Amino acid sequence: MKQELRQHEILALLDKESGISAGDLAQRFQVSRMTIHRDLNSLLKQGLLLRIHGGAVMKGHNRNVDDSHCSACKRRPLPHQCCEIRRKDGSFDVTCCAVCGLRLFSSQPEATQLFVGDQISGQMCLAENAYFLINSLASPCCQPSLLSFSSEHEVALFQAGFGGSIARFDEALEFLRVAEDLNRA
């Protein structure tokens, strides 16, 4: 299959599935992962998609962090902390950090996916695959302290310097729920 046709099909898949891994694409098209990475980078340069850790997602219409505001607290998102919540109807919200992202995601029954920014690289990854550092000394824009990472190794290094506990997605949601319940009491 020629590169142009494969890239067209990648965009069609992303339009239907909103996100897909490079490994799945390589298997689907029976090409190497390096070929898929070249395709994704080409589509990224054309502004047609966003790269996330291990794959790509369709580019949102207002995904430009420079001119958006957090849907939860109205702050300006920073590229390495912002999150994106996708809903069943294809619409989405951008938040400034993992705290606002998790908060908004858990309050929207129609939300289907949450992408979080990696604290180190700024690349987006699915929250379900991310690692979270909770209750560290690091102070992100919103409280309580909750940072997202795409790599277990990176979150462990960050924890060594700033303390806190490493959590997965469900644990981070529970931490936030408990913290908010304590603040209300």
N, C-alpha and C positions, 0 to 999 in steps of 0.2 A: 504494500500500500504506500502510495506517495505521501510525503510529509504534509502537503497542503490538505489532502483529503483526511488524513489522520487527525490533523489539528481541527478541522471542521467538525469531525465526529466527536472529538474531545469536548468541544464547546457545546455540542448538542447534548452530550451526556451530562455535563455540568449544569445545563439548563434544567434537566429533569431531576437530577440527584443533588444538586447544590454543592456537593463536595465529593471528591474521589481520590483514592491514593495512587501514587505513581506505580506501586506494585500491581494494583488491580488493572491499571491502564496497560502496563507492559504485558501482562498476561492476556488481556482482552485482544490486543493488537499483535501479539506474538512478536514483540521486539524487546530489546534490552531496556533496562531501567534508564540507562544513560540516554538512549534515544528519546524516551519519554521526558526526561529532565530537559533535554534540548528543546523539545516541543513546548513544554510548559514555560520555559524561559523565553522562548520566542513569543508566545501568546501574552506573557507578562509584559514584555517590552512594547507590545502593541496596545496594552491597556485593557485587554479582554478578560483577564482573570487575576486572581490573587493567589500567590503561593502560600501554602501553609506547610507546617512540618510534615513531610512525607507525601505531599500531594498538592492539590489546588482546589479552590472554590471559585464560583462565578463572582465576578466583580459586581458589587452593589452600586446603585446609581449615585449614592452620596457617601461613598466609603472614604472619601478624602478627609483624613483626620484634621487637616488644617482648617477646614471651614465647617466643622460639625461641632455639636455640643452633646454632652452626655444626656441620654434620654431619661436618666434617673435623677441626677443632681445638677445638671446644666453646666458642669465644668467642661473645659476643653480637654478632649482626650489626648494623651501622649501616645505615640506609636508603640512603645514597648509595654504599655499597660492596657490599651483599649481592648474592648470585647465587642463581639457582634452576636446578637440574638436573632436567629432566623425563625420565621413562623411558617405554618402550613401554606398560607396563601402567597409565599414568596417575599413578603415584606420583611423588614428587619429594623432593629434598633442598634445604635452604637452607644456604648457606655465608656466612661473614662477609665475604669479599672475593674478588677475581678470582683471586688465587693459589690459595686453597682450591677455588674453583669450577672452575678449569681443571684442577687436580690431580685432583679427584674425577671430573669429567667424563671425563677421558682414561683413568681406571682402571675405568670402568663400561661394558662393552660394550653393555648394555641402555639406556644413556642416549641419548636422541634429540635433545634440545635443551638449550642452555645460555642462560639469560638473565642478563645482567650489569647491575649498577646503574651509571648514569651518575654519574661523580664530582662533577659540578656540580649537576645537577637531581635526582638520585636516581631518575629514571624508568628502568624496565627496558627493555632492548633485546636483541635476539638477538645473541649473541656473534659470530656470522658477519658481522653488519653493523657491529659495534663497532670502535672504534680503541683501541689499548692503548698506554700509555706505560710503557716498560720501563727499568729501571736509572736512574731519576731520583733526585734528592735527597729527594723526598717519601717519607715512611715510613708506608706503610699498616700495618694491624695485623699482617700476616704478611709474611715475606720470601721471596724477593727482592722488590724494589719493582716492582709491576705494578699499574697503575691502568687502569680502563676508562672510555670516553667514547662517547657516541652521535654526537658531532659531530667531524668532522675539524678544523674551525675551533677548537673548544674545546680539543682535545688539543694543537694547535699553540700556542695561547696558554699552556697549562699547561707545555708543554715549554720555552717561552721563559723561564719563571721558575724551573723546577726541573731543566732539562736532561733527559737521557735520550734514548731513541730511540722513534719512533712505529712501531708494528707493527699488522698485521692479525691475525686470529684464529689462522691457522696459524703465523705467525711467533711469536706469543705462546706458543703451545703448545710450539714448538721451543725458545724461550728458557728456558722453565720446565724442560723436559727436560734441557737442557744444564747449567743451573744446579744441578739436583739431582744430575746425574752428577758434577759437579765437587765438590759437597759430600760425596759418598760416597767420593771418591778420597783 
